[in-house]
């Protein structure tokens, strides 16, 4: 288990630019803990969730661990998909036993992942596990986990993991009959997961909400998830109108985007151009000395995925082992054959390239648009102002609700 915790931490640091955990104060010091995770980006979700709850063992599909290569990446309690009632009962017994030992267990109640506008239907396995444990009379902490990627398939994307408050199971534990307890637990699990997730009517709404949420984080302290929740029930009309005006004016223009959003400088674009040029050389050099693993990851991300929710997984499964082999081989060769400084130089260029990639893309997009699409700067800034205004209104609403609640408790 320690190997997988270390390896998953390495994958997170390598593949993602930033992982922000919101609600870490809800994670208890000790088990038993049942973590319920929303499932969006394939098995990569499991790697990322361990940033918030490193002790967990996941319920995993047995097929993922049949090969030595699969066991290198995945650990956990195995369940046979389509294995019948006996296989499911064995997995349920193993989950209950782990919780009974005071362990940490993570389950994806949806069973599979999708990047759609709403969560998939929740299966009853997690609720059955909780009910079985509660019937033993022992305590249980149930944590709902949400996960929100700026761009799920992009290398060096940013991610937010949301840890919700523990689910209150007191009413469920007191219910009469296992069926009633199961329904109550499942209802509470659903409500808790929807609180840490975002559910919107359709894909078009989702695209706009994600664009506006990313805009809300630019130059502010706003959480990406908090901005998405603002857009969940209603898209701000002013922002939608400003966005449509921007898109109509951008038709036929060579407009560049970052995470789906056209970025423009607040002042002169030349500062961003200088920043991009300063980053371009070390990033390009680092990419060049790691061209084989980068090319392999890129190729795998285009060749194998059957949907966007597994692009990052295939890139990681292919690119990470090859990168490790390549890096070790290069450093050993440099130590034996090359000058002494070659291995440190390789490691420095690799680190600089990884660290600088996200900032380079952002600066390059901003500089390009500021220089070659100057006429679109005003409508783009109008979108930004409308989104920030919507966030400010929501902040005031939340503050008023808090004040009213405090007043009612006095």
N, C-alpha and C positions, 0 to 999 in steps of 0.2 A: 504493500500500500504506500509506503514511504516513497518508493520509486515513482509511482504514478503522480503523487502530489508534487514531487520535484519536477517531473517531466512536464506536467500540465502547467506549472508555474513558468517554466522555460518557454513553452509554446505561447502563453499569454504575453509574456514580455517581448517575444520576437514578433508576433503577428499583429498585436494591437498597439495603437499609439497611447491610449489611456483607458483604464478601466476604473470607473468611479462607483463606489459602493455607497448607496443611500439607505439609511436605516440600519447601519451596522450595530447600533445600540440594542436592537431587538435580538441579536444572536446571543444565546445563553452561554454560560461558561462550561456547562456540562450537559450530557444527554440524559435520557433519550430524546432525540430530536428527529422529527419527520419533516423534511424539507420538500415542499411542493413547487416544482419549477414550471413556469410557462415555457413551451418548447417552440422555438422559432427557427433556429439556424443549425439544424442537424446536431450531430454529436459535439460540435464546437460549443454549444450551450453549456455542456457539462464541464468543459475545460474552464470556461469563464465563471461559472457559478462557484467554483472552488476558490475564487478570489474572496468571496464573502463567507463561505462555509467550508473551509479546507478539510475538515474532519469527515465530511460525508462520504458514504459509499453509495454509488448509484445502482438502481435497478436497470440492468442493461440486457439487450437482446443477446441471447447465447451465440448467435451467428457471428457477432462481432469479435468473439474471443476463441473461435475455433482454430485460428492459425496463430503461429508465434508472432507474426507481424501485428495481428489484432490485439494480442495480449500485451504487446509493447505499449499500445496506446490506451487500452481500456481495461478497467477493473470494475468489480462490483458483483452484486447478486444477479445471477443469470436467470432469464426467463425465456422460454421457447415461444416465439411468436407463432400462433397457429398450432401450438403443441397440444391443445385439448385441455380438458378440465383438470386432469391429473398434473400436467405440467404447471398450470396456473396455481394449483393448490400447493405444489412444492415450493414455488416462488413465494407464495403468500406466507407459508410456514417459515421460510428462511427470513423474510422481512420481519415478521413478528418476533422471531427469535433474536434477531439483531437488536431490535428495540428493547426487548426484554433484558438484554445484557447491558443496557444503558448506552447503546451505540447510536451513531448518526446515520440516517438513511435518507436518500434523495430519490424522488419519484417524479416522472413527467406524466401527470394525469391524462394528458391528451393522447399519449401513446406514440405519436409521431409529430413531426414538425412541419410548419408552414409559415411563410412570411405574409400571409393574407391579412385582410383588414380586421378579422375577428379571430378569437381563439377557436380551436376545434372542440368538438364535444368532449367533455371530461368523462373518462371511464371510472368505474367504481373501485378499482383495485386499491388505490390509496385510502379511500374511505373504509374499505373492508379491513385493511391493515390497522388503521387507527381504532376501529371499533373492537377488533380482536384484542388489541393491547389494552384499551380502556376496560374491557371486561375482566382483565386480570387485577384491576384495582390499583395499578401503578400510574404515576403521572406521565404526561407526555407533552412536549412542546412541539407545536406544529407551526412551521414558518412558511408563509407564501413568498415565492421569489418571482420577480419579473425581470426581463432582460430586454434592453432596447439599444440597437445598433444604429449609429449614424448611417452606415452603409454596410449591410451584413456580409457582402461578398468582397469588400475592398480590403486590400492589404494595408495595415496600419490605421484602420478605422478606430473611432472612439466608441466606447460602450458604457452604458450605465446598468448596474445591477440594483434592483430595488428589493429590499428586505422589508416586508410588511410586518405589522404587529402580530404576535402569536395569536392563533385562532382560539377563541374561547369555546371550549368543549364541555363546559359545565352542564348546559342544558341537554346536550346530546348524551352525556354520561348518565343523566338522570332519567332519560326517556325509557318507557316500558317496552320491552321487546326489541330484538335485534333489528328487525325491519325498520322500526321507528327511529332507532339510533342511527342506522345507516343513512336514512333519508335526511335526518337532521345534520349529520356530519357532512354529507355530500353537499347540501345546501350551503353550509358555512364555508366549506372549501371553495365552492364556486364564487361566493361573494368575496372571499379574501383574495382569490386569484384575479378576479376582475378589477379589484382595487389597485393591484400592482401592474396591471396590463392596460392596454388601450384597445378599445373596440369601436370601430366606426362602420358606417353603412356599406361602403364599397371601396374599391381600389383607387378611384379618382380622389375620393375624400382622403384616403390614407396618404397618397402622394403629396397632396397639398399640406396636410397636417405635418408630415415629416419635413417638408421644405420649410414651413413656417417655424417649426420647433428648432430646426438648425439655425435659422435666422435669429431666433430669440436668444440663442447662446452666444452670438457674435458680440464680443466686447462687453458682455454682461456676466453676471454670476448665476444666471438662470440655469436650472437643470433641464436637460433635454427631455427627460420624462415628464417633469412638471409642465413644460410647454406643450407636450403632446396631450396631456390630460386636459389642458385648457381647450384644445381643439377637438376633444372627443365628442362633446355634445353639440357644439356649434362652431363653425369656422367664422372668424371675424369678417364681417361684410366688407369693411374698408380694405382689409388686407387682400381679400379675394379680388375685389375690383382693381386694386393697384397691381396685383399679380397678372391679371388678364391684360391690363394695359401694357405692362412690361412685355409679356409674351407676344402681343400683337405687334409691338414696335420692334421686337427682336427677330421677327420672321425674316429669313434671308441673310441675317447678320452672322458673322463668325464669332458668336458669343461662346465663351468658355464657362464651365460650371464646376463647382466643387460640391460634392454630395448633393447634386441636383440643383444647386443654387448659384446664379451668377453673382460673383463677388466684385465689388468696386471699391476703390480707395476713398477714404474720407477726405484726403488732400491730394498731393501730387502722386502720380503712379510711379515716378522714378525711384522713390524710396523702396517700393516693393520690388521693382525691377532689380535694383542693386542687391536687395536681400535674396532674391531668387538666384541671381548670378553667383553670389557668394556661396550659396548652398549647392548649386548645380555641379560644381567641380568635384567636391568630396562625395556627393551622392552618386554621381556618375562613375567615379573611380571605384567606390564600394560596390556598385552594381556590376561593374566590369570584372572585378576579381572574384565575384560570386555568380558569374553568368550561368554556369551549368545548373546549380540548384534553382536559381530564379527562373530559368527557361523551363525546367522540369515542372515547377509549380504552376507556372503560367499555362503550360500545355495541358497539364492534368485538369486545371480549372476550366478549360475549354472542351476537353475530350470526354470526360466521364460524367459530369453532373447531368441529371435529368430534370433539375429545377434549380432556381437561384438559391434555395435554402441549403444546398450542399456544395456550392462552389468553394467556399472557404475550407470546408472539410477536406475536399479532394486536394486542394492546394497544400494544406497542412500535412495530410497523409503522405504526399509525394515529396513536397519541398523540404520539410523539416528533417527527415532522416538523411536525405541527400545533402542538405546543408551541413549537418553534423559530420558526416563522412568526409565531405569536401574540406571543411575547416580543419579537421584533425589531420587529414592527409597533407594539406598544404602546409600546415605548421610543422609537421614532422619532416617533410621534405625540405622546408626552409631551414630548419635547425641542422639538418645533416648536410645539405648541399649549398645553401645560399648564404649570404652575409647575415650576421647576427640580427640586424634590424628588420629583416624581411617579415618575420612572423609578427612582431609587434606592429609593424606598419599595416599588415593585412588586418589584424584585429582592430586597429584604430579606424581604418577606412570602413570596415564592416559596421562597427558601432556608429560611426558618424553617418553613414548612409541610412541605416535603419532609423536612427533618431531624427534625421533631417527630412525624410521622405514626405511626411505629412505636411510639414511647414513649407517645403519646396512647392508642393502642389498648390497649396493655398496662396502662397505669394505669387507664383507664376500666373494663376488664374486672375488674381486681382490686378497684376501689372498689365497683362494682356488686355483685359476688358477696359482698364483705365486709359490705355494708349489707343487701342483700335476700335473701341465701342464707346467713345466718350459721350455720345448722344443718349446713351441708355443709362447713364449714371443717375440722373434725376429720378426717373421712374423706379429704378432699383432701390434708391434710398427711400422713396415713398413707401415701398413695400416694407422695408425695415422699420420705418417709423410707425406704420399701421400695426405691425406685429408687436412692437414694443409697447405701444399704447394699449393693445389688448391684454398683454401680460400685466401692465400696471393696473388696469381696471380689475383684473382678477386678484392681484395682490391686495388691493384695497378691500375687495369683497371678502377675501379670506380674513383680513385683519378685523373687519367689522364683525364677522361671525365669531371670531375669537373673543373680541371685547364683549359681545352680547352674552357669550357663554360664561365668561368670567363674572359678568354682572349678575347673571342668574344664580351663580353659585355662592354669591356673597350673602 
